[in-house]
């Protein structure tokens, strides 16, 4: 059973999400919050698998709430809900530790699939959207002043895979580019995520940009 905490300052929005999710087999809503501060408190009380996190809320917004939830080492994963596909807050949310983002007008089946994917440890931002997002909001990347020590733990091949991930390449595209099988690429991706401490592919993209391995076009 996947447990969900709904965070949104609009009561009707919360009600709509709750009605949908409560009627979905394998998913149960364990709580609601109207602000980021309330969400952070309820995480400790309810221990949800996934938080549906709105961005714009009074007081503590969804970005800061996400940052605090992930910084606390919670196993809870955050799915950012946004009104626009390139909302200026989305990248900040991903940097804060969210596992992906979804439009509020997404179809019910898309929302359910996204929740299940995030609960399973996957991200919900497709490579093409990742590429678009990074190009739009990383106009001036800030490379590290000194090389992140985690980079030195990567083999030459793993570094190539990380660069490809940062460019938004799928496993299939990486396999073609590096002349590898997809199963081998999958193993490399897993090792890269482990070595750099990234929870998912999105965090690996951010790591690659932050360390100057990839730059916006």
C-alpha positions in Angstrom: 0.0 0.0 0.0 1.4 3.4 -1.0 0.6 6.2 1.5 0.2 9.8 0.4 0.2 13.2 2.1 -1.6 15.9 0.1 -0.2 19.4 0.5 -2.1 22.3 -1.1 -3.5 25.6 0.2 -6.7 25.1 -1.8 -9.3 23.0 0.0 -11.1 22.0 -3.2 -7.8 20.9 -4.8 -7.0 18.7 -1.8 -10.5 17.3 -1.8 -10.3 16.4 -5.5 -6.9 14.7 -5.1 -8.2 12.8 -2.0 -11.4 11.6 -3.7 -9.3 10.3 -6.7 -6.6 8.6 -4.6 -8.9 7.1 -2.0 -10.8 5.4 -4.8 -7.6 3.9 -6.3 -6.6 0.4 -5.2 -3.2 0.3 -3.5 -3.1 4.0 -2.6 -4.3 5.6 0.6 -4.3 9.2 1.8 -2.9 9.5 5.3 -3.2 13.2 5.7 -3.6 16.7 4.3 -1.7 20.0 4.9 -2.5 23.5 3.8 1.0 25.0 4.3 4.6 23.8 4.0 5.1 24.1 7.8 2.1 21.9 8.4 3.4 19.4 5.9 6.8 19.2 7.6 5.0 18.5 10.9 2.7 15.9 9.5 5.6 14.0 7.8 6.7 13.0 11.3 3.2 12.0 12.3 2.1 10.0 9.2 5.4 8.8 7.5 3.9 8.8 4.0 5.6 7.2 1.1 4.9 10.2 -1.2 4.0 13.9 -0.7 2.0 15.7 -3.4 3.5 19.1 -2.8 2.1 22.4 -4.1 4.6 25.2 -4.6 2.8 28.4 -3.9 1.4 28.4 -0.3 1.3 31.1 2.4 4.1 31.0 4.9 6.6 28.3 4.2 6.2 27.4 0.5 6.6 24.0 -1.1 10.2 24.5 -2.0 11.4 25.1 1.5 9.1 22.3 2.8 10.7 19.9 0.3 14.2 21.0 1.3 13.4 20.4 5.0 11.8 17.0 4.4 14.7 15.7 2.3 17.4 17.2 4.6 15.9 15.3 7.5 16.7 12.1 5.8 13.1 11.0 5.5 12.3 8.1 3.3 9.3 10.1 2.0 9.6 11.2 -1.6 8.2 14.5 -2.9 6.3 15.0 -6.1 6.0 18.7 -7.0 2.7 19.8 -8.4 2.8 22.9 -10.6 0.5 24.9 -12.8 2.9 25.4 -15.6 5.3 23.0 -17.3 8.1 25.5 -16.9 7.1 27.1 -13.7 10.2 29.0 -12.4 9.9 27.1 -9.1 10.1 23.7 -10.5 13.9 23.6 -10.9 14.3 24.9 -7.3 12.0 22.1 -6.1 14.1 19.5 -7.8 17.3 21.0 -6.4 15.6 20.9 -3.0 15.3 17.2 -3.3 12.0 16.5 -5.0 11.8 13.4 -7.1 9.9 15.0 -10.0 7.1 17.3 -11.0 3.7 16.9 -12.5 1.2 19.4 -13.9 -1.9 20.0 -11.8 -4.1 19.4 -14.9 -2.6 16.0 -15.5 -5.0 13.2 -16.3 -6.0 11.1 -13.3 -4.2 8.1 -14.6 -1.0 10.2 -15.0 -1.1 11.3 -11.4 -1.6 7.8 -10.2 1.2 6.5 -12.3 3.5 9.3 -11.1 2.8 8.5 -7.5 3.5 4.8 -8.0 6.7 5.6 -9.9 8.0 8.0 -7.3 7.1 5.5 -4.5 9.1 2.9 -6.3 12.1 5.1 -6.4 11.9 6.4 -9.9 11.6 10.0 -11.2 8.6 11.3 -13.1 10.4 13.8 -15.4 11.0 12.3 -18.8 14.4 13.0 -20.3 13.0 15.4 -22.9 11.3 17.4 -20.2 14.5 17.3 -18.1 16.4 18.7 -21.0 13.8 21.4 -21.6 13.7 22.3 -17.9 17.5 22.6 -17.5 17.9 24.6 -20.7 15.3 27.1 -19.5 16.4 27.5 -15.9 20.1 26.9 -15.9 21.1 29.9 -18.0 24.1 30.5 -15.9 25.2 27.2 -14.3 27.4 27.5 -11.3 30.2 25.0 -11.6 31.9 24.0 -8.4 34.9 26.0 -7.5 36.8 22.8 -6.9 36.0 19.3 -8.3 33.5 17.4 -6.2 35.3 14.5 -4.6 32.6 12.1 -5.7 33.6 12.6 -9.3 36.9 10.9 -8.6 35.1 7.8 -7.5 33.7 7.4 -11.1 35.4 5.3 -13.7 35.9 6.9 -17.1 32.9 5.0 -18.5 30.7 6.0 -15.5 31.7 9.6 -16.1 30.6 9.3 -19.7 27.3 7.9 -18.6 26.8 10.7 -16.1 27.5 13.3 -18.8 24.9 11.6 -21.0 22.4 11.5 -18.2 23.0 15.2 -17.7 22.2 15.8 -21.4 18.9 14.1 -20.9 19.8 10.9 -22.8 17.7 7.8 -22.3 19.3 4.5 -21.5 18.7 3.5 -25.2 20.4 6.6 -26.4 23.3 6.1 -24.1 23.7 2.5 -25.2 23.8 3.6 -28.9 26.2 6.5 -28.1 28.7 4.3 -26.1 28.1 1.1 -28.0 26.9 -0.8 -25.0 23.9 -3.0 -24.3 21.0 -1.4 -22.4 21.4 -3.8 -19.5 25.1 -2.7 -19.2 24.0 1.0 -19.3 21.4 0.3 -16.6 24.1 -1.2 -14.4 26.4 1.8 -15.0 23.5 4.2 -14.2 22.9 2.4 -10.9 26.6 2.6 -9.9 26.7 6.3 -10.9 23.7 7.1 -8.8 25.2 5.2 -5.8 28.6 6.8 -6.1 27.4 10.4 -6.3 24.7 9.9 -3.7 21.8 10.7 -6.1 18.4 9.2 -5.3 17.3 9.3 -8.9 18.1 10.4 -12.4 16.9 13.9 -11.8 19.4 14.4 -9.0 22.1 13.1 -11.2 21.2 15.7 -13.9 21.5 18.4 -11.3 24.8 17.0 -10.1 26.2 17.0 -13.6 25.2 20.6 -14.2 26.5 21.8 -10.8 29.9 20.3 -11.6 30.2 21.7 -15.0 30.0 18.3 -16.9 27.0 19.6 -18.9 26.1 23.2 -19.9 22.8 24.5 -21.2 22.6 24.9 -24.9 
